[in-house]
Amino acid sequence: MNIVIINGSPRKKGRTGIAARFIAKKYNAELIDLSEANIPLYSGESEQTELSQVQQLKKIVKEADAVILASPEYHSGMSGALKNALDFLGSEQFAHKPVALLAVAGGGKGGINALNNMRVVVRGLYANAIPKQLVLDPHCFDYEQNTLTYESEELVDALFKELIMYTKLYQTI
């Protein structure tokens, strides 16, 4: 099964990147890291579709059986980097595709607005955001080991298992 995770954080050393790299490694998922992807600001101009980084983004997502979107919450929404990348994509890449949503928050009540924001955009791409979603707060990370805590790993496992279930269901139709 071909799973892609998109690290929607523009920060090279952010917590969202830690979570995305953990998921990519543990589940053998392909990682699109927007902190390194060098995707231009979407303008809608046709010449942007010819850029190699845009063509590569479209190809990877189209070939995926399922996608995980990971984003920090910025001002009650997903990161601009993730929204910008998604603006280059459409139903050709996402139609009916199962998508898991993961937000990384600063603590307190954060994260839920980013998840809701991602869910609305995923619906606009004609993808299927799975019901289970996840917020990881600062205490969910093992900063010394640059990974997640054991308890957080279990939460990610549950999210991933549900994504696989929906992906298998979709593949049967």
Summary of the structure (lengths in Angstrom):
residues: 173
radius of gyration: 15.0
end to end distance: 15.9
largest distance: 45.8
contacts: 577
relative contact order: 0.17
helix: 46%
strand: 22%
